């Protein structure tokens, strides 16, 4: 089952490409509704009853005063668009997906797959999960699930992934060809609870510096981090790079729990307040796993919500340095109200404030559409690429970080970094974007590179080997065989990006997410800046 975590950096890269060429993807965080989700008693299940109940809920719980009389005859989505960009109605499937994603577990078999040449290829197996225990391995090709043939049919994604999900204890029959063999095998896999860590990667980037990547704040993020930090400290970690780029948020309690890992006792992490919610302060306990070492947090324009709580607390309290680009700017708290049919309402009930009293929520007074396209404007006016001449770091790049020293940072929505790292757009063009969207890079890795580079070679040489000129020439031939028209100028302009992506994807195939980030971080300018500022 594929993780819903965007661990593949190519997604972020392609987002940058689309910004550059002027296309509109929208902002994924309009859908990432929140941290602060609480389960409420199930409410009405019919449409008319839902609208009445939603208006009642708004009157009793919304963060601001709202005249609900003017909303009586509007569709549900239109009602919510009158409030703020983050109050949303979730259909049953979306509500369940959000719960599974944030809870960090689901009932299924625990595999990741990729449709390679119309064949379902296993690209990841959760260690000790049901598929792992049944003998499914990396590179296996799945032909059928129960009685349904899944290879060679171009079935939609939901029909594929849904066949693995099911009640724990139930069985699913899988016909597959093990990697390196030609004879089909039949396995019976007993579904179970699959636990997924919210830590995408944790490793030592050098002798003293650890790196931890977190893409969402789930129910177990703080405990997952504590385990990872203790493991890294045992390997000599004295400094830490915490990567929260593209982290769209999650549970409020996970955010305060993670911030607690870095702070001494009785420090204000964040406080919340709304019309129906009195001010509530959240303080550190002093029981964190990394209270003393040097800390750098990486953020970007897609760092939002719960991740901004952590970055804001660390910055306001002078505990670490923030590296990257101004974050998204979501300072709202949602509560979830569930309905009888499995759908749910995520409603804004409060705003949160950083320790110094700042609300980092960017304005949505211009309406839903303007809010949704605010990142496009930041790209166009040069903020993300460093072309805006008025932009400067809020501290000098060589300045050390003094623990407990508070500092005031001018905020215009989001968390402003202490060290700015521009979005490097070199080589990102329409042709590269087309290669990503058509999955040419991944196809080449799984079809070709996995046969040229072994797992042992990749693991032993990850820091030094490169995808070479011969591979690139072969890649060009692969594109031609896929009948993709080639723009030679744009192809060679994107050459370095393509080679880096191919290596990162190859490392992910053999070594999982940690391999991906080990490879990608070798040429990552934000990681380099963090290392320089942790000296």
C-alpha positions as CSV (number, residue, x, y, z in Angstrom):
1,X,0.0,0.0,0.0
2,X,1.5,3.3,-1.0
3,X,2.2,5.8,1.8
4,X,0.2,9.0,1.5
5,X,3.2,11.1,2.5
6,X,4.8,12.6,-0.5
7,X,8.2,11.2,0.4
8,X,9.2,11.3,-3.3
9,X,10.9,14.7,-3.7
10,X,10.1,14.6,-7.4
11,X,6.6,15.8,-6.5
12,X,8.0,18.9,-4.9
13,X,10.4,19.4,-7.9
14,X,7.6,19.1,-10.4
15,X,5.6,21.7,-8.3
16,X,8.5,24.1,-8.8
17,X,8.5,23.4,-12.5
18,X,4.8,24.1,-12.8
19,X,5.2,27.4,-11.0
20,X,7.9,28.4,-13.4
21,X,6.0,27.6,-16.5
22,X,3.0,29.5,-15.2
23,X,0.6,26.5,-14.7
24,X,-1.6,26.3,-11.7
25,X,-1.6,23.3,-9.5
26,X,-3.3,24.9,-6.5
27,X,-2.1,24.5,-3.0
28,X,-2.3,21.1,-1.5
29,X,-2.6,22.4,2.0
30,X,-6.1,23.6,1.3
31,X,-6.9,19.9,1.7
32,X,-4.6,19.2,4.7
33,X,-7.0,20.2,7.4
34,X,-5.5,19.9,10.4
35,X,-4.1,19.4,13.4
36,X,-6.3,19.7,16.4
37,X,-8.7,17.1,15.0
38,X,-11.0,15.7,17.7
39,X,-13.6,13.0,17.3
40,X,-17.2,14.3,18.0
41,X,-20.4,12.2,18.3
42,X,-21.7,11.2,14.9
43,X,-24.2,13.6,13.5
44,X,-26.8,13.6,10.7
45,X,-26.2,11.5,7.5
46,X,-28.6,13.1,5.0
47,X,-27.8,16.2,3.0
48,X,-30.5,18.5,4.4
49,X,-29.8,17.4,7.9
50,X,-26.0,17.9,7.4
51,X,-26.4,21.5,6.2
52,X,-28.6,22.4,9.2
53,X,-26.2,20.6,11.6
54,X,-23.2,22.4,10.0
55,X,-24.8,25.8,10.4
56,X,-25.5,24.9,14.1
57,X,-21.9,23.7,14.6
58,X,-20.6,27.0,13.0
59,X,-22.8,29.1,15.4
60,X,-21.5,27.2,18.4
61,X,-17.8,26.6,17.5
62,X,-16.4,28.8,14.8
63,X,-13.4,31.0,15.6
64,X,-15.1,34.3,14.6
65,X,-18.6,35.8,14.6
66,X,-20.6,34.6,11.5
67,X,-24.1,35.5,10.3
68,X,-25.3,32.0,9.4
69,X,-28.7,33.4,8.3
70,X,-27.0,34.5,5.0
71,X,-25.7,31.0,4.4
72,X,-29.0,29.1,4.7
73,X,-29.6,28.4,1.0
74,X,-26.0,27.7,-0.1
75,X,-24.4,24.3,-0.9
76,X,-22.2,23.0,1.9
77,X,-18.9,23.8,0.1
78,X,-20.1,27.3,-0.6
79,X,-21.0,27.8,3.0
80,X,-17.5,26.8,4.1
81,X,-15.8,29.0,1.5
82,X,-17.5,31.9,3.2
83,X,-15.6,31.1,6.4
84,X,-11.9,30.5,5.7
85,X,-9.9,28.4,3.2
86,X,-9.3,25.5,5.7
87,X,-12.8,24.7,6.9
88,X,-13.8,21.9,4.6
89,X,-16.3,19.1,4.2
90,X,-14.7,15.6,3.7
91,X,-16.6,12.8,1.9
92,X,-16.4,9.4,3.7
93,X,-13.4,8.1,1.7
94,X,-11.4,11.3,2.2
95,X,-12.2,11.4,5.9
96,X,-11.0,7.8,6.3
97,X,-7.8,8.5,4.3
98,X,-7.0,11.4,6.5
99,X,-7.5,9.4,9.7
100,X,-5.4,6.5,8.4
101,X,-2.6,8.9,7.3
102,X,-2.4,10.8,10.6
103,X,-3.0,7.8,12.9
104,X,0.0,6.1,11.3
105,X,-1.6,2.8,10.8
106,X,-4.2,1.0,8.6
107,X,-5.4,-2.5,8.0
108,X,-4.0,-4.1,4.9
109,X,-0.9,-5.9,3.8
110,X,1.8,-3.3,3.9
111,X,3.3,-2.9,0.4
112,X,4.2,-0.1,-2.0
113,X,3.9,-0.7,-5.7
114,X,4.5,0.9,-9.0
115,X,2.7,0.2,-12.3
116,X,5.7,-0.7,-14.6
117,X,4.7,-1.5,-18.2
118,X,1.2,-2.2,-17.0
119,X,2.5,-4.6,-14.4
120,X,2.2,-4.1,-10.6
121,X,5.8,-4.1,-9.3
122,X,6.5,-4.2,-5.6
123,X,8.8,-1.2,-4.7
124,X,8.5,-1.4,-1.0
125,X,7.5,-3.9,1.7
126,X,6.8,-2.7,5.3
127,X,9.2,-4.6,7.5
128,X,7.5,-7.2,9.7
129,X,4.1,-6.4,8.0
130,X,1.7,-9.0,6.6
131,X,3.3,-9.0,3.1
132,X,6.8,-9.2,4.5
133,X,5.8,-12.2,6.6
134,X,4.1,-13.9,3.7
135,X,7.3,-13.7,1.6
136,X,6.5,-10.8,-0.8
137,X,9.8,-9.1,-1.7
138,X,11.2,-6.0,-3.4
139,X,10.9,-6.3,-7.2
140,X,8.2,-9.0,-7.2
141,X,5.6,-8.6,-10.0
142,X,2.0,-9.1,-8.9
143,X,-0.3,-10.6,-11.5
144,X,-3.5,-11.0,-9.7
145,X,-5.2,-10.2,-6.3
146,X,-7.7,-12.9,-5.3
147,X,-9.5,-13.7,-8.6
148,X,-8.9,-10.2,-10.2
149,X,-6.1,-9.9,-12.8
150,X,-4.4,-6.5,-12.0
151,X,-1.4,-6.5,-14.5
152,X,-1.9,-5.5,-18.1
153,X,-5.4,-4.0,-17.5
154,X,-4.7,-0.3,-16.7
155,X,-7.0,-0.4,-13.7
156,X,-7.5,2.9,-11.8
157,X,-5.4,3.4,-8.7
158,X,-8.4,3.1,-6.3
159,X,-9.3,-0.3,-7.7
160,X,-5.8,-1.5,-7.2
161,X,-5.0,-0.2,-3.7
162,X,-8.5,-1.0,-2.4
163,X,-8.0,-4.7,-3.1
164,X,-5.3,-4.9,-0.4
165,X,-7.3,-3.1,2.3
166,X,-9.6,-5.1,4.5
167,X,-10.3,-6.3,8.0
168,X,-7.4,-7.5,10.0
169,X,-7.4,-11.3,10.0
170,X,-9.0,-11.6,6.6
171,X,-7.0,-13.3,3.8
172,X,-6.1,-12.1,0.3
173,X,-4.6,-14.4,-2.3
174,X,-1.8,-13.0,-4.4
175,X,-0.3,-14.5,-7.6
176,X,3.1,-13.1,-8.4
177,X,6.4,-13.7,-10.0
178,X,9.4,-13.4,-7.7
179,X,12.2,-11.1,-8.9
180,X,14.7,-13.2,-10.9
181,X,12.3,-16.0,-11.6
182,X,9.8,-16.8,-14.4
183,X,7.4,-19.1,-12.7
184,X,4.3,-17.6,-11.0
185,X,3.7,-18.4,-7.3
186,X,0.5,-18.2,-5.2
187,X,0.7,-16.7,-1.7
188,X,-2.0,-16.2,0.9
189,X,-1.5,-13.0,2.9
190,X,-3.4,-12.4,6.1
191,X,-4.2,-8.8,6.5
192,X,-3.3,-7.0,9.7
193,X,-2.6,-3.6,11.2
194,X,0.3,-2.0,9.4
195,X,2.2,0.6,11.4
196,X,3.9,3.4,9.5
197,X,6.4,5.7,11.2
198,X,6.0,9.4,10.7
199,X,9.7,9.7,10.4
200,X,10.6,9.5,6.7
201,X,14.4,9.3,7.3
202,X,16.8,9.5,10.2
203,X,20.6,9.1,9.7
204,X,23.9,10.6,10.5
205,X,24.9,13.1,7.8
206,X,28.4,13.4,9.2
207,X,30.2,12.3,12.4
208,X,28.4,14.8,14.7
209,X,25.2,15.8,12.8
210,X,22.0,13.9,12.5
211,X,19.3,14.4,9.9
212,X,15.6,13.7,10.5
213,X,12.9,14.2,7.9
214,X,9.2,14.5,8.9
215,X,6.5,14.9,6.3
216,X,3.4,15.0,8.5
217,X,2.5,15.2,12.2
218,X,0.7,12.0,13.1
219,X,-0.5,10.5,16.3
220,X,3.0,9.0,17.1
221,X,5.3,11.7,15.7
222,X,6.8,12.8,19.0
223,X,7.5,9.2,20.2
224,X,8.8,8.2,16.7
225,X,11.2,11.2,16.9
226,X,12.3,10.4,20.4
227,X,13.3,6.9,19.3
228,X,15.1,8.2,16.2
229,X,16.9,10.9,18.2
230,X,18.1,8.4,20.8
231,X,19.4,6.1,18.1
232,X,21.3,8.9,16.5
233,X,22.7,10.1,19.8
234,X,24.1,6.6,20.3
235,X,25.9,7.1,17.0
236,X,27.4,10.4,18.2
237,X,24.9,13.0,17.3
238,X,25.6,16.4,18.9
239,X,23.8,18.6,16.2
240,X,20.6,18.0,14.3
241,X,19.0,19.1,11.0
242,X,15.2,18.7,11.3
243,X,13.7,18.8,7.8
244,X,10.1,20.1,7.8
245,X,10.0,21.1,4.2
246,X,6.7,20.2,2.4
247,X,5.3,19.2,5.8
248,X,1.6,20.1,5.6
249,X,0.8,19.5,9.2
250,X,-1.3,17.1,11.2
251,X,-2.2,16.7,14.8
252,X,-1.8,19.7,17.1
253,X,-0.7,17.5,20.0
254,X,2.0,16.0,17.8
255,X,3.3,19.5,17.1
256,X,3.5,20.5,20.7
257,X,5.0,17.0,21.5
258,X,7.8,17.4,19.0
259,X,8.6,21.0,20.1
260,X,8.8,19.6,23.6
261,X,11.6,17.3,22.5
262,X,13.9,20.3,22.1
263,X,13.0,22.6,25.1
264,X,13.8,22.9,28.8
265,X,11.0,22.7,31.3
266,X,8.1,25.2,31.5
267,X,8.7,27.1,28.2
268,X,5.6,28.4,26.3
269,X,5.4,26.5,23.0
270,X,2.2,27.9,21.6
271,X,-1.2,29.2,22.8
272,X,-4.6,29.0,21.1
273,X,-7.7,31.3,21.3
274,X,-11.0,31.7,19.5
275,X,-14.5,33.2,20.1
276,X,-15.7,30.0,21.8
277,X,-12.3,28.8,22.9
278,X,-10.6,30.5,25.8
279,X,-6.9,31.0,25.7
280,X,-5.0,27.8,26.3
281,X,-1.3,27.7,26.9
282,X,1.0,24.7,26.0
283,X,4.2,24.4,27.9
284,X,7.3,22.1,27.6
285,X,7.8,19.4,30.1
286,X,11.6,19.2,30.1
287,X,11.6,15.5,29.2
288,X,12.7,15.9,25.5
289,X,15.2,13.7,23.8
290,X,17.3,16.6,22.3
291,X,17.3,19.5,24.6
292,X,20.9,20.6,24.4
293,X,22.5,20.0,21.0
294,X,22.6,22.6,18.2
295,X,19.5,22.6,16.0
296,X,18.6,23.7,12.5
297,X,15.1,23.4,11.1
298,X,14.5,23.4,7.3
299,X,11.3,25.0,6.1
300,X,9.9,26.2,2.8
301,X,6.7,27.7,1.3
302,X,5.0,24.3,1.7
303,X,5.8,24.0,5.4
304,X,2.4,24.6,7.1
305,X,0.2,24.2,10.1
306,X,1.6,22.0,12.8
307,X,5.1,22.2,11.4
308,X,4.9,26.0,11.8
309,X,4.1,25.6,15.5
310,X,7.5,23.8,15.9
311,X,9.4,26.3,13.8
312,X,7.8,29.3,15.5
313,X,8.5,28.0,19.0
314,X,12.1,27.2,18.2
315,X,12.7,30.6,16.6
316,X,10.9,32.7,19.2
317,X,12.7,30.9,22.1
318,X,16.1,31.2,20.4
319,X,16.6,27.4,20.6
320,X,17.7,26.9,17.0
321,X,18.1,28.4,13.6
322,X,15.5,28.3,10.8
323,X,16.8,27.7,7.3
324,X,15.0,28.0,4.0
325,X,12.1,30.1,2.7
326,X,9.1,31.7,4.4
327,X,6.6,29.0,5.4
328,X,3.0,28.7,4.2
329,X,1.2,30.7,6.9
330,X,-1.5,28.6,8.5
331,X,-2.2,29.5,12.1
332,X,-5.7,28.0,12.4
333,X,-6.8,25.1,14.6
334,X,-9.5,22.7,13.3
335,X,-11.8,20.3,15.1
336,X,-13.4,17.4,13.2
337,X,-17.1,16.7,13.5
338,X,-18.1,13.3,12.0
339,X,-21.4,12.4,10.4
340,X,-23.3,9.1,10.3
341,X,-22.2,8.2,6.8
342,X,-18.5,8.5,7.5
343,X,-18.1,12.0,6.1
344,X,-16.8,14.8,8.3
345,X,-16.6,18.6,8.8
346,X,-13.2,20.1,9.7
347,X,-14.0,23.5,11.2
348,X,-11.7,26.2,12.3
349,X,-12.3,26.8,16.1
350,X,-9.3,28.9,17.1
351,X,-6.1,30.6,16.0
352,X,-2.7,29.7,17.4
353,X,0.0,32.1,18.5
354,X,3.7,31.6,18.8
355,X,5.4,32.2,22.2
356,X,6.0,35.9,21.4
357,X,2.3,36.4,20.6
358,X,2.4,36.4,16.8
359,X,-0.4,35.0,14.6
360,X,1.3,33.7,11.5
361,X,-2.0,33.1,9.6
362,X,-1.7,34.9,6.3
363,X,-4.7,37.0,5.2
364,X,-7.7,35.4,3.4
365,X,-9.7,38.6,3.1
366,X,-9.4,38.6,-0.7
367,X,-11.3,35.4,-0.9
368,X,-10.7,31.7,-1.4
369,X,-9.2,31.8,-4.9
370,X,-6.7,34.6,-4.1
371,X,-5.6,32.7,-1.0
372,X,-5.2,29.5,-3.0
373,X,-2.9,31.2,-5.5
374,X,-0.8,33.2,-3.1
375,X,2.2,31.0,-3.6
376,X,2.1,31.7,-7.3
377,X,2.2,35.4,-6.5
378,X,5.2,34.8,-4.2
379,X,6.9,33.0,-7.1
380,X,6.1,35.8,-9.6
381,X,7.3,38.7,-7.4
382,X,10.7,37.0,-6.8
383,X,10.3,36.1,-3.1
384,X,11.0,32.4,-3.6
385,X,13.9,32.8,-6.0
386,X,15.6,35.6,-4.1
387,X,15.0,38.2,-6.8
388,X,13.1,40.5,-4.5
389,X,15.7,43.1,-3.6
390,X,14.1,44.0,-0.3
391,X,14.5,40.5,1.1
392,X,17.2,39.8,3.6
393,X,17.9,37.2,6.3
394,X,16.6,38.0,9.7
395,X,20.0,37.1,11.2
396,X,23.5,37.1,9.7
397,X,24.4,33.7,8.1
398,X,27.4,33.4,10.3
399,X,25.6,34.2,13.5
400,X,25.6,31.4,16.1
401,X,22.4,30.4,18.0
402,X,22.2,31.3,21.6
403,X,19.8,29.0,23.6
404,X,17.2,30.9,25.6
405,X,17.8,34.2,23.7
406,X,14.5,35.4,22.3
407,X,14.5,37.4,19.1
408,X,11.8,39.2,17.3
409,X,11.3,38.4,13.6
410,X,9.1,40.5,11.3
411,X,6.3,38.2,10.0
412,X,4.0,38.8,7.0
413,X,2.2,35.4,7.2
414,X,4.3,32.3,8.0
415,X,7.6,31.8,9.7
416,X,10.4,33.9,8.2
417,X,13.7,32.0,8.1
418,X,16.8,33.2,9.8
419,X,18.9,32.0,6.8
420,X,17.2,32.4,3.4
421,X,17.8,29.7,0.7
422,X,16.4,30.6,-2.7
423,X,14.4,28.2,-4.8
424,X,16.9,27.2,-7.5
425,X,15.0,27.1,-10.8
426,X,18.0,26.2,-13.0
427,X,17.0,23.4,-15.4
428,X,13.4,23.2,-14.4
429,X,11.5,23.5,-17.7
430,X,8.5,22.2,-19.6
431,X,10.4,19.2,-20.9
432,X,11.6,18.1,-17.5
433,X,8.1,18.5,-16.2
434,X,6.8,16.3,-18.9
435,X,9.3,13.6,-18.1
436,X,8.1,13.7,-14.5
437,X,4.4,13.7,-15.3
438,X,4.8,10.8,-17.7
439,X,6.8,8.8,-15.1
440,X,9.8,8.4,-17.6
441,X,12.3,8.8,-14.8
442,X,10.8,6.1,-12.6
443,X,10.3,3.8,-15.6
444,X,13.9,4.1,-16.5
445,X,15.1,3.4,-13.0
446,X,12.9,0.2,-12.6
447,X,13.4,-1.0,-16.2
448,X,17.1,-0.3,-16.6
449,X,19.1,1.0,-13.7
450,X,18.0,-1.7,-11.3
451,X,19.6,-4.2,-13.7
452,X,22.8,-2.3,-13.9
453,X,23.4,-1.3,-10.3
454,X,23.0,-3.9,-7.5
455,X,21.7,-3.2,-4.0
456,X,25.1,-3.9,-2.4
457,X,26.8,-1.5,-4.8
458,X,24.3,1.3,-4.1
459,X,24.5,0.8,-0.4
460,X,28.3,0.8,-0.2
461,X,28.9,3.7,-2.6
462,X,25.9,5.9,-2.1
463,X,28.0,9.0,-1.2
464,X,30.4,8.7,-4.2
465,X,28.8,7.0,-7.2
466,X,27.0,9.0,-9.9
467,X,24.7,8.2,-12.8
468,X,27.3,8.6,-15.5
469,X,27.4,9.9,-19.1
470,X,26.7,6.4,-20.6
471,X,23.6,6.1,-18.4
472,X,22.5,9.5,-19.7
473,X,22.9,8.5,-23.3
474,X,21.0,5.3,-22.6
475,X,18.3,7.4,-20.9
476,X,17.9,9.5,-24.1
477,X,17.5,6.3,-26.1
478,X,14.9,5.1,-23.5
479,X,12.9,8.4,-24.0
480,X,13.0,7.8,-27.8
481,X,11.7,4.3,-27.4
482,X,8.8,5.7,-25.3
483,X,8.0,7.9,-28.3
484,X,8.3,11.1,-26.3
485,X,9.3,14.1,-28.5
486,X,12.7,15.4,-27.3
487,X,13.5,19.1,-26.9
488,X,17.3,18.8,-27.0
489,X,18.0,22.2,-25.5
490,X,15.7,21.7,-22.5
491,X,16.9,18.1,-22.1
492,X,20.5,19.2,-21.7
493,X,19.5,22.2,-19.5
494,X,17.9,19.7,-17.1
495,X,20.7,17.2,-17.3
496,X,22.0,17.6,-13.8
497,X,18.6,17.5,-12.2
498,X,17.7,14.4,-14.2
499,X,20.9,12.6,-13.1
500,X,20.4,13.5,-9.5
501,X,16.7,12.4,-9.6
502,X,17.7,9.1,-11.2
503,X,20.2,8.3,-8.5
504,X,17.8,9.3,-5.7
505,X,15.0,7.1,-7.1
506,X,17.5,4.2,-7.5
507,X,18.6,4.6,-3.9
508,X,15.0,4.7,-2.7
509,X,14.2,1.5,-4.5
510,X,17.0,-0.4,-2.7
511,X,17.3,1.5,0.6
512,X,13.8,3.0,1.1
513,X,13.1,6.6,2.0
514,X,16.3,7.0,4.0
515,X,18.3,6.1,0.9
516,X,16.3,8.6,-1.2
517,X,17.2,11.4,1.2
518,X,20.8,10.4,1.7
519,X,21.2,10.7,-2.1
520,X,19.1,13.8,-2.6
521,X,20.7,15.7,0.3
522,X,24.2,15.4,-1.2
523,X,23.3,18.3,-3.5
524,X,20.7,20.1,-1.4
525,X,21.6,23.8,-0.9
526,X,19.4,24.1,2.2
527,X,21.1,21.1,3.9
528,X,24.5,22.7,3.0
529,X,23.4,26.0,4.6
530,X,22.2,24.2,7.7
531,X,25.5,22.4,8.0
532,X,27.5,25.7,7.6
533,X,25.4,27.4,10.3
534,X,25.8,24.5,12.8
535,X,29.5,24.8,12.9
